[in-house]
Amino acid sequence: MHEAENPIIFSLFLIFTGAAVFATLALYARQALPIAYIVLGTLIGPYGFKLIANASAIEEMAQIGIMFLLFLLGLDLSPQRLLQMLRKATLITLGTSLVFAALGLGVALSFGYSPGESLLVGAAMTFSSTIIGLKLLPTRTLHHQHTGEVIISILLLQDLLAIAVLLLIDGLGERGSSLQGLGLLIVTLPLLLGFAYLSSRYVLVPLIHKFDKIREYIFLTAIGWCLCISQIAALLGLSYAIGAFIGGVALATSPIALYIADSLKPLRDFFLVLFCFSLGAGFDLGMLGAVFLPTLLLGTLIDGRQTLGVSRLSAMGRRTAAHRHGSGRAPRAGQRVRPVDRGAGRAEPVDRQGGILSGPGDDAADVHRLHLLSGAQVSDAGRHLRQPAPRLNALRFPGVGAGTRRLRAISG
């Protein structure tokens, strides 16, 4: 076959060239980039202009992006912080799932769908897209706030609920198989958590520390670890994404976690473009007329409910921040709430005009990353940095020295 006729290269050419064009239009229109990628998939996919007739291979490749995204998310959450977040979000997740399932069931029945189809619609309305939600959080500046933490917890719990629902659906008509699957899920999840923790602490982290001067080794080891835990999770009946997230959490307490996160971000973004494209390529435009009215009604109802839910989460986040600040009231409009200690989950309002982070909004995230990397903490009274020994060797991880100098310039 001539090189110019390679279908994979031609598909990647269409996807990434088109993604660049549509991303430019989306930025001018002030829209989120994932929307541009989904629209591109709808237009040139199998149900659009058919420039890419078979998107199944692209969809399989795109699953890697989901795994990397959840892996990087886990790298920023210590196990203690994750447990705190999940405890807070359990009741919210169960309550909203029941409400959305009832809405989906009622709307489907009102439009003449069968009881079985209505149950499937109700189950589908219970869950949100973890990938789209995590990608849109930074565009709404929620990822460094308490509200964003609660949303992340809800999305992760919904993934576990989705696995349970899929087991129940698979068990319909096969007596007892669904109960066995749920029992297996309850057993395998703690086993995977224990295996990931022990392997990372006694095998992976010592190896990385021994060869930490070789950046290529760290990069390859991180990718291998992510894919390994994801595959083990799939063999145990869990999803690849849950396995990747557990693998990230197992490494979250290591100082190398932030270096791994920065190294894998370009690779994650590459596969996430493919994932969003595959979503759009799966839209069957021929069925739009049959499902337009039910979808419009469901979208209107759920959008209103979600807006109310986000407002309540925001109010809860402000109350939590005010309680932690000790003032009895929420921070002022010119202040931001920034997590300081990832393990303790503390937060401190930082004034843009007069505090240590007076400057662009991204500086808060940079300082937070440097805190975790160097072991620095912020005192409540003086709000100045003190860096206890031992510090990470800046020569072993290029960029740490420059980040520290930037931190000193910011903090004065």
Secondary structure, DSSP 8 states (H G I E B T S, - for coil): --GGG-HHHHHHHHHHHHHHHHHHHHHHTT--HHHHHHHHHHHHSTTTT-SSS--HHHHHHHHHHHHHHHHHHHHT--HHHHHHHHHHHHHHHHHHHHHHHHHHHHHHHHTT--HHHHHHHHHHHH---HHHHHHHTGGGT-TTSHHHHHHHHHHHHHHHHHHHHHHHHHHTTSTTHHHHHHHHHHHHHHHHHHHHHHHIIIIIHHHHHHTTT-HHHHHHHHHHHHHHHHHHHHHTTS-HHHHHHHHHHHTTTSTTHHHHHHHHHHHHHHHHHHHHHHHHHT--GGGHHHHHHHHHHHHHHHHHHHHHHHHHHHHHHHHHHHHHHTSSS---TTEEEEE--TTTT-EEEEETTTSTT-S-THHHHHHHHHHHHHT-EE-TTT--EE--SS---TTTSTTHHHHHHHHHHHH-
